[in-house]
Amino acid sequence: MSKTQEIAERFDRYVMHTYAQQLALVEGRGTRVWDADGKVYLDFIAGISVQNVGHCHPRVVAAVQEQVARLMHVSNLYYTENQARLAERLSGLALGGKCFFCNSGAEANEALIKLARLWGHDAGKYEVICMRNSFHGRTLATAAATGQAKIQKGFEPMPEGFAHADLNDLASVEALVNDKTVAVLVEAIQGEGGVIPAADEFMQGLRKLCDDRGLLMLCDEVQCGLGRTGDWFAFQASGVEPDAFSLAKSLGSGYPIGAAVSGPKLADVFTPGRHASTFGGTPPACAAALATLDVIEEEGLLAKARRAGDLLREGLEGFIELFPHVVSVRGRGLMLGLELDQPVKELVERMRDVGLLTVATAETVVRMLPPLNVKDNELEEALDIIHDCLAEIHGESAPAEAEAEAEAVEAAPEADAAEEPAPEEAAAGEAAAPEQEEAKAE
Ligand SMILES: Cc1ncc(COP(=O)(O)O)c(C=O)c1O
C-alpha cells in the first residue's frame, strides 16, 4: 500500500466526508507541493488563494516560529502587540478605520453582517442585498448570504434578512432596496461562482446607490484580496471604497486568521461584549499576517501579480483559437478562469495526473490562483501542461499558424525552465522532495 493510500484510508474512515480528496500533500515550497509518495506538482490552486506569497515562505515561517516560542495565546481579554500592529497596517492599506479579527472567511463575513445589523438596528434595518452566484461561507448566516441554492439545500429554514440581485445589473439591486435594507455585499470578483468580475461601472453604481439610499457597501475580499488581482484589494480597480470589507485566506499564509476591516463610519459600532472570538487575532496568527504583508510589499508582489497575470492570460487566450471547446478567459491579475463549453472535471484531473493542480469551479471553469511570485518558467510549464491536456482530451481545431502565434505570446525565458523539474519527471514521481534544511529551518 502506498503512503497516499494509507493516509487516505485512515482519513476516509475517521474524517467526515465534506470534500472529495485525491492527493495527500506533505510538503510545499514556493509554487511546488509534494505528495506523500514523493511526486511533485505545480500548485496553481495555492490553497485556494491562501498561499499568495508561496508555500512556506521563509519570512512567514520564521515569524510564526519565533512567536509560538514566546506567546501563543492569552485571549482577547488582554492587549497583544501584534494585533495592534496588524490592525494599524491594514487600516493604512485601506479605509483608515478599525479591524475585528477572527479565524476564517465565513467568520469575517459574519462580522460584516453583524456590524451592518448593529449599525442599522435602531432604524429597523437589517436586510443585506447579496449577489446571485456569490459565495460568502458555510456558517448559516453566510450560507444564507451566498447566492447559490446548492449551498443552502437541506439546511432550511435559512436565517432571514438576505435578498439576492444579479451581479453587474444595478437595476436588479435597486429593485430590492426597501426600508429594511441595511447593506449591499459584493465580491469584486466572484471566485467560487466561476471567476466573474464585477464591472467597474457596477461597483461605482453600487457605491452611489448606497450613498443615495443610506446603505452600507460591503466587499468580500476573502478570495480576491491581498494582491491576488494586482491591487491590494480587488475593489480598488474600480476606484470605489466600501464601508467595510472582509479578509481571510491569504492573510496568514496558511495560519488561520480572518478580519473585518472598516472605514470610520463603522469603526466604533462594536463595543465591549457585542462581538468576540476566542482565537481572533492571536499573536502567532498576527505575526504570520504581518510577515505576509511585509513579503507582498518588499518583494513587489502586486506588480508581479499583474505581470504574471498578463503572461498567463495571454497564453490561455491563445487556446481559444486552438481548441474548439475553450470559450473564454476571465478574471484579473492571478485570479483567472479558463471557461470551456462543457464540464472541466476530466481536464482538471488529467492535469493533476501530469503534475498541475488547478480547481474546477462552476462546472465549466478551470480556476487558477498561483502564488503571486510564480516564476515565468512555472507559468510556461503550466501552459504546456494545459495545452497538452486540452489537445489530448479535446483535440486541436486550429491551423498551424494559430498555434505558432499562441506559442509566441507564451514567451518565457528557456533558461529558467531548465532549473525546475519537468512535468514528465513530476508525473513519474522522480523529482526529489525539497531539502529538509531548506523546508524546515528557514
Ligand atoms: C469569497 C469568499 N468568501 C468567503 C469564503 C469562506 O471562507 P472560509 O472557508 O475561510 O470560511 C470563501 C471561501 O472560499 C470565499 O471564496
The ligand as an SDF file (V2000), in Angstrom:
LIG
                    3D

 16 16  0  0  0  0  0  0  0  0999 V2000
  -15.2800   34.9680   -1.4170 C   0  0  0  0  0  0  0  0  0  0  0  0
  -15.2600   34.0320   -0.2560 C   0  0  0  0  0  0  0  0  0  0  0  0
  -15.8370   34.4070    0.8930 N   0  0  0  0  0  0  0  0  0  0  0  0
  -15.8490   33.6120    1.9650 C   0  0  0  0  0  0  0  0  0  0  0  0
  -15.2720   32.3690    1.9290 C   0  0  0  0  0  0  0  0  0  0  0  0
  -15.3190   31.4860    3.1340 C   0  0  0  0  0  0  0  0  0  0  0  0
  -14.0480   31.4000    3.7160 O   0  0  0  0  0  0  0  0  0  0  0  0
  -13.7330   30.2760    4.7970 P   0  0  0  0  0  0  0  0  0  0  0  0
  -13.7460   28.9730    4.0720 O   0  0  0  0  0  0  0  0  0  0  0  0
  -12.3750   30.6530    5.3240 O   0  0  0  0  0  0  0  0  0  0  0  0
  -14.7810   30.3420    5.8430 O   0  0  0  0  0  0  0  0  0  0  0  0
  -14.6550   31.9190    0.7530 C   0  0  0  0  0  0  0  0  0  0  0  0
  -14.0610   30.5830    0.6800 C   0  0  0  0  0  0  0  0  0  0  0  0
  -13.8020   30.0440   -0.3520 O   0  0  0  0  0  0  0  0  0  0  0  0
  -14.6510   32.7790   -0.3660 C   0  0  0  0  0  0  0  0  0  0  0  0
  -14.0920   32.4030   -1.5140 O   0  0  0  0  0  0  0  0  0  0  0  0
  1  2  1  0
  2  3  1  0
  2 15  2  0
  3  4  2  0
  4  5  1  0
  5  6  1  0
  5 12  2  0
  6  7  1  0
  7  8  1  0
  8  9  2  0
  8 10  1  0
  8 11  1  0
 12 13  1  0
 12 15  1  0
 13 14  2  0
 15 16  1  0
M  END
$$$$
